[in-house]
Amino acid sequence: MAHYDGSPTCTGDAADEIESPSTRRIIALVTILNAIGLVIDVTVASIIGSASLFADAADFLEDVLINGLVLVALGWSVQSRRKASIWLAGLILIPAAAALGTAVWKITSGAPPEPVPLSVTAIIALLINLSCAIALMTLRHQGSSLVRGAWLAARNDVLGNVLILVAGLITTVWFTVWPDVIVGLVMALINATAAKEVWEQARREVPELEIDEA
């Protein structure tokens, strides 16, 4: 898990770079790709009843919201972008809550998802998220916690898709609900950790948001 060094990075030339047309095109493309992944995940998850795919669908929804926020916030002042990072941390918690809820539901129902559609969908989602992570990699040091948070989300999604693929492969030989449930819970933990990182960095970058401990 990546960690911030606590220093603001969106000043001077960096601020101009993240407002460039090329940066906007990259973020717009990432937003569209995540919207496509969202539709695919929700469709397949609804058909086969997968906790991990529902959690991954929430990941895609989170990324659509985050990158949409970044796209809009690129035209804001540095201070406004940093304050928007507080909201970004909240968005990252969306898949964590969704994963927890779907995992509880699967434990109650006890019905494992079909392994082949689960694995194939995981591969498609992996390719989408890998493309997004690569596209955002060149921007992650240019936009302070806001753009870096979007890259963190894409990176976490790649890890989540690998776990879903492993769960699908395990379910082919051990037809039980537990691989799907465990992956859903792990994804919840990963996203909660990422939200904590973005929140802590945003608080360091916006001193007025610090809680008065006196």
C-alpha positions in Angstrom: 0.0 0.0 0.0 1.4 3.4 -1.1 1.9 6.1 1.5 2.0 9.9 1.3 5.0 11.9 2.4 2.7 14.7 3.7 4.0 17.4 1.4 1.7 19.3 -1.0 2.5 18.5 -4.6 0.1 20.7 -6.5 1.9 24.0 -6.9 3.5 26.0 -9.8 4.1 24.0 -12.9 2.4 20.9 -11.4 -0.9 22.8 -11.1 -0.6 23.7 -14.8 0.1 20.1 -15.8 -3.0 18.7 -14.2 -5.1 21.3 -15.9 -3.8 20.5 -19.3 -6.1 19.1 -22.1 -4.1 15.9 -22.2 -4.7 15.3 -18.5 -8.4 16.0 -18.9 -8.6 13.5 -21.8 -6.9 10.8 -19.7 -9.2 11.3 -16.8 -12.3 11.4 -19.1 -11.2 8.1 -20.7 -10.7 6.5 -17.3 -14.2 7.6 -16.3 -15.7 6.0 -19.4 -13.8 2.8 -18.9 -15.0 2.5 -15.3 -18.6 3.1 -16.4 -18.3 0.2 -18.8 -16.8 -2.0 -16.1 -19.7 -1.0 -13.8 -22.3 -2.1 -16.2 -20.6 -5.4 -16.9 -20.0 -6.2 -13.2 -23.6 -5.3 -12.1 -25.1 -7.4 -14.9 -23.0 -10.6 -14.2 -23.2 -10.2 -10.4 -27.0 -10.0 -10.7 -27.2 -13.1 -12.7 -24.8 -15.4 -10.8 -25.1 -13.7 -7.3 -21.5 -12.9 -6.5 -20.5 -10.9 -3.4 -17.0 -10.2 -4.8 -18.5 -8.9 -8.2 -21.0 -6.7 -6.4 -18.1 -5.3 -4.4 -16.1 -4.8 -7.6 -19.1 -3.1 -9.2 -19.1 -0.7 -6.2 -15.4 -0.2 -7.0 -16.2 0.8 -10.5 -19.0 3.1 -9.2 -16.5 4.6 -6.8 -14.0 5.2 -9.6 -16.6 6.8 -11.9 -17.5 9.2 -9.0 -13.8 9.9 -8.1 -12.6 10.5 -11.6 -15.7 12.6 -12.3 -14.8 14.7 -9.2 -11.2 15.0 -10.3 -12.3 16.1 -13.8 -14.5 18.8 -12.4 -12.0 19.8 -9.7 -9.1 20.3 -12.2 -10.5 23.8 -12.8 -10.6 24.7 -9.1 -8.0 26.4 -7.0 -5.4 24.3 -5.2 -7.1 24.8 -1.9 -10.5 23.7 -3.3 -8.9 20.6 -4.8 -7.4 19.7 -1.4 -10.8 20.1 0.3 -12.4 17.9 -2.4 -10.0 15.2 -1.3 -11.9 14.9 1.9 -15.0 13.9 -0.1 -12.8 11.5 -2.2 -11.9 9.6 1.0 -15.6 9.2 1.7 -16.2 7.9 -1.9 -13.5 5.2 -1.4 -15.5 3.9 1.5 -18.5 3.0 -0.8 -17.0 -0.3 -2.0 -15.9 -1.2 1.5 -19.4 -0.9 2.8 -20.9 -2.7 -0.2 -18.4 -5.6 0.1 -19.3 -6.1 3.7 -23.0 -6.1 3.1 -22.8 -8.5 0.2 -20.5 -10.8 2.1 -23.0 -11.1 4.9 -25.8 -11.7 2.4 -23.8 -14.6 0.8 -23.1 -16.2 4.1 -26.8 -16.1 4.9 -27.9 -17.5 1.5 -25.1 -20.0 1.3 -25.2 -20.1 -2.5 -21.8 -19.9 -4.3 -21.6 -18.1 -7.7 -21.0 -19.9 -10.9 -17.1 -20.0 -11.2 -16.7 -19.7 -15.0 -18.7 -16.4 -15.4 -17.1 -15.1 -12.2 -13.6 -15.8 -13.6 -14.2 -14.4 -17.1 -15.8 -11.3 -15.7 -12.8 -10.9 -13.3 -10.4 -11.0 -16.3 -12.4 -8.4 -18.2 -12.5 -6.1 -15.1 -8.8 -6.7 -14.6 -8.0 -5.5 -18.1 -10.1 -2.4 -17.7 -8.6 -1.5 -14.3 -5.1 -2.2 -15.5 -5.6 0.1 -18.4 -6.9 2.8 -16.0 -4.0 2.4 -13.6 -1.4 2.7 -16.4 -3.2 5.8 -17.7 -3.3 7.4 -14.3 0.3 6.4 -13.3 1.9 9.4 -15.1 -0.5 11.7 -13.2 -0.3 10.4 -9.7 2.4 12.9 -8.6 0.9 15.9 -10.3 -2.4 16.4 -8.6 -1.8 16.1 -4.9 -4.1 13.8 -2.9 -7.0 14.3 -5.4 -5.4 12.7 -8.5 -3.3 10.4 -6.4 -6.4 9.1 -4.8 -7.8 8.3 -8.2 -4.7 6.3 -9.0 -4.8 4.5 -5.6 -8.4 3.4 -6.4 -7.4 2.1 -9.8 -4.4 0.2 -8.3 -6.5 -1.3 -5.6 -9.1 -2.4 -8.2 -6.4 -4.4 -10.1 -5.5 -6.2 -6.9 -9.2 -6.9 -6.2 -9.7 -8.3 -9.7 -6.8 -10.7 -9.2 -8.4 -11.9 -6.0 -11.7 -12.4 -7.7 -10.1 -14.4 -10.4 -8.4 -16.6 -7.7 -11.8 -17.0 -6.0 -13.3 -18.1 -9.3 -10.6 -20.7 -9.9 -10.9 -22.1 -6.4 -14.7 -22.3 -6.7 -14.3 -24.5 -9.8 -12.7 -27.2 -7.6 -14.4 -26.3 -4.2 -18.0 -25.3 -4.9 -18.6 -23.2 -1.8 -19.5 -19.6 -0.9 -16.4 -18.9 1.1 -13.8 -17.9 -1.6 -16.3 -15.3 -2.9 -17.1 -14.1 0.7 -13.5 -13.9 1.8 -12.5 -11.9 -1.3 -15.4 -9.5 -0.7 -14.2 -8.9 2.9 -10.5 -8.4 1.8 -11.6 -5.8 -0.8 -13.5 -4.0 1.9 -10.3 -3.8 4.0 -8.2 -2.6 1.0 -10.6 0.2 0.2 -11.0 1.2 3.8 -7.2 1.5 4.1 -7.0 3.6 0.9 -9.7 5.9 2.3 -7.7 6.4 5.5 -4.6 7.3 3.4 -6.4 9.9 1.3 -8.1 11.4 4.4 -4.9 11.7 6.4 -3.1 13.4 3.4 -5.9 15.8 2.8 -5.9 16.8 6.5 -2.2 17.5 6.3 -2.7 19.6 3.2 -5.6 21.6 4.6 -4.5 22.8 8.0 -7.8 24.5 8.8 -9.5 21.1 8.7 -7.4 19.9 11.6 -9.4 19.2 14.7 -8.5 21.6 17.6 -7.2 19.2 20.2 -6.8 22.0 22.8 
